[in-house]
């Protein structure tokens, strides 16, 4: 058995009928020649069972410590059956991209069964272009964004041929889950936490010194950490119903745009999000006079690490939505992000992701229930979560099918009804709007505003290429949303380095 950290377990404690804490990705695949979707799914089950031992969350389920004395543990599911996790869902005719988005929103609105390992890979077929899509769902207690990318690399191949893996014969043997073992492990965890008190205290002192020096240095600031987030339509309590829409941007263009102002790809993407949010809220007469603030998850993993679980914190970045000029907005976001990275590095020494105190699980669970039942949501220090997850740089294959796209699906929560996440794949940026349907009734509308803001920024920074990019984006938008209608006229998804600061959950 392996103990969940406090950070991992909190995604379980905070979950409710409205706050649904699983993440997902949506990948489109071209099937191998001559393969039907039914045949492919059958082969996919064999393909994954061959690798069941390579990724911990695939075969482990949650086991609680009686009385909520300590955080739960992961234990092997001796009753595991692949049919509970991999199956096919067929879209109704005509199988449009909009139908795919709607199906993803529907699937993402359902709580996972905690009596089984917390993942599913639902193959969505019936798409008009003959491809299939994965809705690849994992609970956030299992992974963060970077761990999810590591799992993707392990469970897929970079060639059409896939190697054979040997599952250990005793892999599904029962583990000791007796009361003695559960309480013994809880005691060991509590003692280990107490023994780390001196180290944590030194870390807190280091962070306090760093923050004090920042406060008295006139050349430094706390950036968006010292600013108040204004009220927006995303700041309320949420329902269980999700809205979802996904889009694609050129990574090459984003790099070139950033280079023109010595900015990062993430600065460019946040500027596109800022422009899209500004247009979206202004059109509805709900744009605050002060800037929106983004909460940006920051990975604390070492480069190349492939361990699972969560290793992440948050930094706050001002989105400069009160500024109309996209170029100036990018410079403001770049400056705010740089300060946020410095502040996050200052605080990192005092960061403790694995708090272990007697009865803490009960306290956190009851607090989450109280917040939901009273509809009294704590004001958030930011308006929207914007995540950027570096993904695979090479073409991947799953059971012989070529992966064509890699859209993320994330988590809205009370007070943060909107999440915008982007992840890269090869030479593209795949981003998505995942929101509470009440906060963002039409995610497609906001997605298009972000695409338009990207083109507007491109026109300012790289004007020589904007016509081609505008045509490319328009063609992509037309193909995604109108191709089916054309074919059928009758029918009307710490050491903080520069790179690490962009790795997120």
N, C-alpha and C positions, 0 to 999 in steps of 0.2 A: 504494500500500500504506500502511496505517496500523499503527503499532506498538501492541501491547497494553501497558497499564501493568502494573507488577508485581502490583498488586491484582487486575486482570482475569485475568492469566495464572495466578495462584496457584490459581484455581478449576479450572484444567486440571491443574496439577501435583499438587494434593491429591486428584484424583479417582482412584477405584479401583473394583473390582467391588462394594465395600460402600458407599463414600462416593460418591454419585451427585449431581453438582453442577449439576443443572438445576432451574430453578424453573418454575412454571406458574400458570395461572389456569383456573378452570372457570366458564364463563358459560352460562346457559340462555337460549334464544331462542324466541320464538314466530315460526313461519314465516309468510311472506307468504301471503295467502289463495290457496288453490288450488295451492300449491307443494309438491311432494314433496321428501323429503330428498335424493334422488338429483339432482333438478333443481337444488336449492339448492346442493349441493356443486359442481356443474359451474359454476354462476354465480359462486360464491364464488372459484373459481380465477381466473376472468376479473377479478373485482373486485380481488383482491389483486395480480395481475400488472399491473394499471393503476396500482398504488401501489408497485411493487417498488423504485422509486428513492427513496422517501420515508423509509424506515427502514433504516439501514446494515446491520444484521445479517441482513436478509432475503436478501441476495444475496452475502454475503462468507463465505469459509471460512478456516480456519486454515492458515498455511504456517509450518513450523518453520525456524529458522535452523540449518544443519548444525552438529553438534557441541554444540548447546545453548549457543552462545556468548552469546546474548541472548534476550530474550523473543520469542515468535512475532509474526507480523504478520497482519493481515486482508488478503485479496486477493479480487478479484472471481472468482466461480465461473463460468467461461465455459461449463461443461456444466450449468448450472442447469436444473432441470425442476420445475415446480410440483407434479407428481404425486408427487414424493418427499417433499413437505412437507404437502400437503393431501389428505386422503382420509377416507372414512366408515367407522365401526365401528358395527355394529348390535348392540344388547343383546338377549339372549334374552328371551322372554316370561316374566314380565309387564312388565318394564321399570320396576322400582321405583327409588326414590331410593337404597336400599341397594345395588342392583346398579350404579348409576352410581358410587357411592363406591368399590365394589370394583374396577370397571373403571379408575377414576382411579388407585387404588393400584397396580394391575397395570402400567399404562402408565408410571407414575412410577418403577417399579423397574427400567426398562431403560435402559442406557447409550445415549447418542446417537452417531451415526456422524460422526466428525470429518472425514471426507473430503468432507462436504457442509456447507452453511450450517447453523448449530446452532439450528434451530427446526423446530417442527411445529405444525400446527393440525388436530387430529383432530376431526371432527364425529361426535359420538356420538348415534345415532338409536335408535328403538325404545322411547323412554320412554312410559310409560302415558298421560301427559297430552297427547301429541302434540307436545310441544316437542322441540327438539334441544339438545345441549350442546356447547360447545367445550372440548376439552382443549388449551389454548394453551401450548405448551411452548417455553422458550428457555433456553439454557445461561447460567449465572450469569456466565460470562466475557464475555457480551455486554451484560448489563444488571444494574442493581440494581432495587430496588422502585420508586423514583421514575421511573427511566428506563422501566420497564415500563409505568407509568401513562401516561407521555408517548407511548409507542408505541401504546398502546390508543387514545388520543385521535386520533392521526394516522391509524390504520388503520380507524377507525369514523367515523360521521357523527352529527350531532345532529338530523337530519331524515331522513324516509324517502327523500328524493331525495339521490343522491350525485353530487358533481361528477366530471367526467371529468378525469383527469390525463394529461399527455403524458410518456411515458418517453423520455428522450434516445435518439436513434438509435444512438449509440456506447456505450450504457450497459454492454453485456456484452462490449465489446472486451477483448482480453487485455492484462494489465499486465506490466511487466517483472519477472519473478521469477528472473532469472539469479543465479548465485552472487555475482557482482560487486555486484548491487543489494542482495541480502540482507545480505552482510557490510558493505557500505557503510552501509546503514541502521542496522545494529547498532553500527557504529563511531560514527556520528552520535549515537545514543542514549546510548552510554557516555560520550562527550565531554560531551554536554549535562548528564548527571548530575553529572559532575565539576565542571563550571562552576557548578553550583548549590550547591556545598559551603558557600560563605560564607553564602548565604541560609538554608540548612538549619541551619547552626551558630547563626546569630542566633535562628532559631525555637526550637531546642533550649534555648538560654540563656533565652529568654523563658519557655518552659514550666517550666524548672527554677526560675527565680525565682518564678513564680506558685505552683508546688507547695511551694516552701520557705516562702513567706509563709503558705500555707494550713496547713502543719505547725506553725508557731509561733504562729498566731492561735488562742487558746482558744475563740473564737466560731465557728470553722469546723471541719469534719471532712472525712474522705475518704469517708464514707458506706459503701456496700457494697463499695467498692474495697478496704477494709481488713478485710473479713470473709471467712471461709472458707466455701465452699459445702459442705454436708453430702453424704454419699453417698445416692443414690436409685437406683431401678431404671432411671433414664434415664442413669446415669453410666458405663455399660459400653461395650465395643465393639459395633458394630452389624453386622447382616447386610444383604443387598441387598433384602430383602423389606420393603415399606412397608405401614403401615396408615393409613387416611385417613377422616376424617369432617368434615362441615362444618355450620355452623349460622348463624342469622341473629338479630341484635338490632336494636332500634330506636335509631337515632342520636339522635333527638329526646329519648327517655327518658334516654339516656346523658348528653346535654348537661345536662338538667335535674337529674339526680342529681349531676353534677359541680358544677354551679352552687350547689347547696345547701351544699356544703362548700368552695367556692372552689377546686375541683379541675378538672383537664383531663379530656377524654374518655378519653385514654390511661390516666390514673390509675384511672378507673372500670373500664375494660376489664381492666387488670392486676389490679384487686381481684377482679373476677369470675373471672379465671384463677386467682388465688391461692386463692379459696374453693373452686373446682372441684378444684384440685390437692390442697388440704387434705382435702377429702371423699374423693377418690379414693384417696389414700395411706393415710388413716386407716382406711378400710374394709378395706384390704389388710394393715393392721398394719405399714406401712412409712413412716409419717410421722415425719421427723426432729424432734428436740426443738428444734433451732435452725432459723431461717428459711431457706427456699429463696431462691436468688438468681437473678434473671433477667438474661440478656444481651440488651440492647435496642439493635438497630442504629439509628444516628443518621445522617441524610443530611447531607452537607456541601455540597449544591447550593444555589445562590442561588434565591430564589423565582422561579418561572416558567421556570427553565432546562429545556430539552428535549433536551439532549445525551444520548447513550447512554453506556454504560460504567458503571463503579462509582465512586461517590464517597461512601464510607460508613465509619463507625467504630462502635465499640461502647461503650455505657455499662452499668454494673452497678447494678441496683436490687434492694433487699431486698423480698421479697414478703410479709413478715410472716405466713407460714404458721403461725407459732407462736402467733398471736393468734386467738382464737375469734370475737370480736365484729367483724362486717364493717365497722361504722362506724369503729372504732379502726384496723382493718386498712387502710382507705382512707386515713386520715390519715397512717399510718406510711409507706405506699407513696408518697403525695404528697410527704412530706418527703424520703424517700430519692431519689425521682426528681429533685427540685429540686437536691439536693446533687450527684447524678450529672451533671446538666446543667452545673453550675458547674465540676466537676472536668474534664469533657470539654472545656469551653471553655478551661480553663487549659492542657490538654494539646494543644489544636488547633494551636498555633503550631509545635510540633515534629513534627507529623504529616507523614509522607512516603509517599504511596501509590505512588510510581513509582521504587523502588530499582532501579538498573541496574548490575550488577557482572559481570565476565567469569565465565561458567560458573555463574551463580546458578541458572538453570533446572535444571541437572543436580543441584545441591545440594538444592534444594527437592523435586524429584521423587524423588530417592533417599531423602530423609528421610521422605517420605510412605510410600514402599514399605516402608522399614524398620519404621516404626511399625505398619503393617498386618501384616507378616509375623511380627513378634515378639509381636503381641497385647499390646504394652506401650503403653498409651494414657496420654498425659500428663493428669493430673488437671486438670479445667477449673475456672476461677474462678467459674463459674455452673452452674446445674442445667438450665436450659431457656432457649431463645431465644424471646422474645416480641416480635413485630414489629407495627407499626401503620403502614399505608400509606394516606395520604389518596388517595381515588380520584375518579372523575368525579362531578360534582355534578348533571349533567343526564342525561336519558335518551339512550342511544346506540342506534344501529342499525348492523348489519353486513349488507351486501348486501340491504338492505330488511327484515331481520328485527330485531325489537325485543329489546334485551337486558334480561333480567328479573332477573339476579343476577350476582354478581361475586366468586366464592370464590377465595382464594389457595391455592396448593400450594407447599410450601417444602422445606427441606433438613434432615434430621437428619444427624449426623456422629458419629464416634467420641467417646465421652464426653458427647455431647449427643444422646441418642436421641429427643428430643422437641422439636418446633418448633410453636409456636402463632402464627399470623399472622392479622391482621385487616386488611381494607381496606374503605373506605366506597364506597357507590354510591348517589347520590341521598339518601334519608333512612334508609338502613339500613347496619348494620355486618355484613359477611359475614366470618366467621372460620372457620378450619379447624385441625384437628389433623393434622399430618403427622409420622409417627413410624416408627421401626424396629419391625417387628411383634413382636420379642422384648421391646423396652422397653415398648411399649403394645400388647398383643395385641388389645384391643377399643377402638379410638379412639372409637366411638360412646358408650361408657360415660363416658369423660372429657368428651366434648362435652356430654352431658346434665348432668353435674355442673357444668359452667361455666354452662349455661343456668339451672340451679337456683340457683346462687350469684348470678347477676344478678337473679333474682326476689327472692331473700332481701335483697339490698342495696336493691333498689327498695322493698321493704316497709318498710324502716327510714327511708329518705330521702324517699320520696314516697308515704306510706301511702294517700293519698286515691285513687291511681290503680292500686294494686297488683292489685286484683281484676280489672280490665280487662286488665292486662298478663298476669296469670297465665292468664286465659282465652285471650288471643291467642296466647301461646306454646304452650299446650296444644293449641289448635286447629291451629296450624302443625305441631307435632310429630306430631299424629294424621294430618293430611293427607299429610305427607311419607311416613310409614312405614306407614300402614294403608289409604289410599284404594284401593290396588290390590286388597287382600284383600276389601274391601267390594264392589268391582265384580265380582270373580271369586271367589265363595265356595268354589269347588272348590280354590283355591290357598291353601295354608297357609304439597363447594377459607379560612472558617467564621465564620462569624459565627453563633453558635448563638442564634437567637431562640426564643421559646416555641414558635412554630409549627414551626420547623425541627427542634426536638428530638423531634418525633413522626413525622418523615418517616424511613422506614427501608427497608432492603433486603429 
